[in-house]
Amino acid sequence: MLTPSLRLPKTPGHLHRQLLIWTKCAQKSKGLWNSVQRNSWQRNGLRISPVEDFSIFTGFSCLQHEDADRDLDDFIRHDASRHHADRIAVTYLLEDMSFPGFPLAFATLQNDSVVVTGEDDLPEVRASYSYSAYPAVKIGRFGVHVDYQGKRIGTFFLTAIKSLMLHENRTGCRFITVDARRDKKNRVDVTRFYERNGFSLLPCRAKTSNYIPMYFDLLSHVQLGDV
Ligand SMILES: CC(C)(COP(=O)(O)OP(=O)(O)OC[C@H]1O[C@@H](n2cnc3c(N)ncnc32)[C@H](O)[C@@H]1OP(=O)(O)O)[C@@H](O)C(=O)NCCC(=O)NCCS
C-alpha cells in the first residue's frame, strides 16, 4: 500500500503539471541533480575533481626532455578547456588538498566503445555476451607533473579513475581504454606503466606508429576488491 504522500497523481493533467515543475526546477538550478561530490574522489589528503579553472595549468609540464612529444603540454595548456566546454572530454585534476590549485597531475576522460573484430577479442566478456561492441571510457590524455613523476602518483590516479567509473556510474561501462605512447626513437614506452596497473594490449584496435591501444577490465577491479 502506498502512503498518502507517495500516492500517484490521479489524473494525467496533474502528472503533466508536476513534470513541468520538476523540469523548470532542474533548468534553473544546474547543481540540483549534478552533485560535484559524485565526480570527486579523495583519499590521504589528495583530491581528484573535474577542472573548473584551466589557467592553473599555465606553467604545468609533464615532459622530461626537449625532444619529447610536446602534444601533452600543449593540450592541457591550450586545448583542454575547449574540449571540456564542447563536451568532447572532461579533464580531471589531482591536487594535494594542502596546496589547492597546484596540479600534480591531470587525466582527460571521454566515452568510448570497443568494437570486436575477431573470435579471440575480449574473451572475458564475450563468453557471456555476444555484442559487436562493448562500453568503455577512454583516457584521452594523462600526465603527472614532471617534478613528481616516479612517486606512484600516476598509479594512485589510475586507481581513483577505476573507482570513479565503478561507483554510481549512470551508464554501463565495462572497460577503460588508452593509447599508450611507445616511441622507440625517443626511448619512451609507457605501455610498461599501464601493464603494471593491470592493462593489457587491445589487438582488435589498430595501433598507430607511436601509440599502442590497451584496455583494463573494470570487473577485474571489483573482483580484486581494489576499490
Ligand atoms: C607515465 C606517467 C603518467 C606515470 O606516472 P608516475 O607517477 O610517474 O608513475 P608511477 O610512479 O605510478 O609508476 C608505476 C610503475 O610504472 C612504471 N613507469 C612509470 N612511468 C613510466 C614510463 N614513462 N615508462 C615506462 N614505465 C613507467 C614505473 O617504473 C613503475 O614501475 P614499478 O612498479 O616496477 O616501480 C608519468 O610518468 C607521466 O606523466 N609521463 C609523461 C607523460 C606521459 O607519458 N603520459 C602518458 C601518455 S599515454
PDBQT file of the ligand as one rigid body, heavy atoms in Angstrom, charges set to zero:
ROOT
HETATM    1  C1  LIG A 301      53.558   7.852 -17.420  1.00  0.00    +0.000 C 
HETATM    2  C2  LIG A 301      53.184   8.594 -16.132  1.00  0.00    +0.000 C 
HETATM    3  C3  LIG A 301      51.721   9.013 -16.174  1.00  0.00    +0.000 C 
HETATM    4  C4  LIG A 301      53.400   7.608 -14.954  1.00  0.00    +0.000 C 
HETATM    5  O1  LIG A 301      53.121   8.244 -13.705  1.00  0.00    +0.000 OA
HETATM    6  P1  LIG A 301      54.150   8.118 -12.488  1.00  0.00    +0.000 P 
HETATM    7  O2  LIG A 301      53.547   8.694 -11.287  1.00  0.00    +0.000 OA
HETATM    8  O3  LIG A 301      55.439   8.715 -12.939  1.00  0.00    +0.000 OA
HETATM    9  O4  LIG A 301      54.315   6.524 -12.359  1.00  0.00    +0.000 OA
HETATM   10  P2  LIG A 301      54.358   5.585 -11.054  1.00  0.00    +0.000 P 
HETATM   11  O5  LIG A 301      55.335   6.142 -10.075  1.00  0.00    +0.000 OA
HETATM   12  O6  LIG A 301      52.969   5.369 -10.544  1.00  0.00    +0.000 OA
HETATM   13  O7  LIG A 301      54.943   4.242 -11.713  1.00  0.00    +0.000 OA
HETATM   14  C5  LIG A 301      54.375   2.960 -11.600  1.00  0.00    +0.000 C 
HETATM   15  C6  LIG A 301      55.177   1.958 -12.421  1.00  0.00    +0.000 C 
HETATM   16  O8  LIG A 301      55.160   2.307 -13.816  1.00  0.00    +0.000 OA
HETATM   17  C7  LIG A 301      56.484   2.479 -14.322  1.00  0.00    +0.000 C 
HETATM   18  N1  LIG A 301      56.556   3.692 -15.154  1.00  0.00    +0.000 N 
HETATM   19  C8  LIG A 301      56.258   4.929 -14.771  1.00  0.00    +0.000 A 
HETATM   20  N2  LIG A 301      56.452   5.798 -15.795  1.00  0.00    +0.000 NA
HETATM   21  C9  LIG A 301      56.868   5.064 -16.834  1.00  0.00    +0.000 A 
HETATM   22  C10 LIG A 301      57.244   5.391 -18.175  1.00  0.00    +0.000 A 
HETATM   23  N3  LIG A 301      57.216   6.658 -18.637  1.00  0.00    +0.000 N 
HETATM   24  N4  LIG A 301      57.628   4.387 -18.961  1.00  0.00    +0.000 NA
HETATM   25  C11 LIG A 301      57.669   3.120 -18.513  1.00  0.00    +0.000 A 
HETATM   26  N5  LIG A 301      57.331   2.754 -17.257  1.00  0.00    +0.000 NA
HETATM   27  C12 LIG A 301      56.953   3.713 -16.434  1.00  0.00    +0.000 A 
HETATM   28  C13 LIG A 301      57.353   2.700 -13.081  1.00  0.00    +0.000 C 
HETATM   29  O9  LIG A 301      58.676   2.265 -13.330  1.00  0.00    +0.000 OA
HETATM   30  C14 LIG A 301      56.659   1.889 -12.030  1.00  0.00    +0.000 C 
HETATM   31  O10 LIG A 301      57.061   0.543 -12.152  1.00  0.00    +0.000 OA
HETATM   32  P3  LIG A 301      57.441  -0.359 -10.853  1.00  0.00    +0.000 P 
HETATM   33  O11 LIG A 301      56.104  -0.749 -10.273  1.00  0.00    +0.000 OA
HETATM   34  O12 LIG A 301      58.196  -1.503 -11.408  1.00  0.00    +0.000 OA
HETATM   35  O13 LIG A 301      58.251   0.507  -9.948  1.00  0.00    +0.000 OA
HETATM   36  C15 LIG A 301      54.096   9.828 -15.889  1.00  0.00    +0.000 C 
HETATM   37  O14 LIG A 301      55.430   9.427 -15.745  1.00  0.00    +0.000 OA
HETATM   38  C16 LIG A 301      53.991  10.885 -16.994  1.00  0.00    +0.000 C 
HETATM   39  O15 LIG A 301      53.180  11.790 -16.896  1.00  0.00    +0.000 OA
HETATM   40  N6  LIG A 301      54.828  10.792 -18.049  1.00  0.00    +0.000 N 
HETATM   41  C17 LIG A 301      54.861  11.786 -19.132  1.00  0.00    +0.000 C 
HETATM   42  C18 LIG A 301      53.572  11.864 -19.916  1.00  0.00    +0.000 C 
HETATM   43  C19 LIG A 301      53.102  10.519 -20.446  1.00  0.00    +0.000 C 
HETATM   44  O16 LIG A 301      53.875   9.745 -20.974  1.00  0.00    +0.000 OA
HETATM   45  N7  LIG A 301      51.785  10.265 -20.309  1.00  0.00    +0.000 N 
HETATM   46  C20 LIG A 301      51.135   9.041 -20.727  1.00  0.00    +0.000 C 
HETATM   47  C21 LIG A 301      50.732   9.157 -22.162  1.00  0.00    +0.000 C 
HETATM   48  S1  LIG A 301      49.988   7.637 -22.703  1.00  0.00    +0.000 SA
ENDROOT
TORSDOF 0
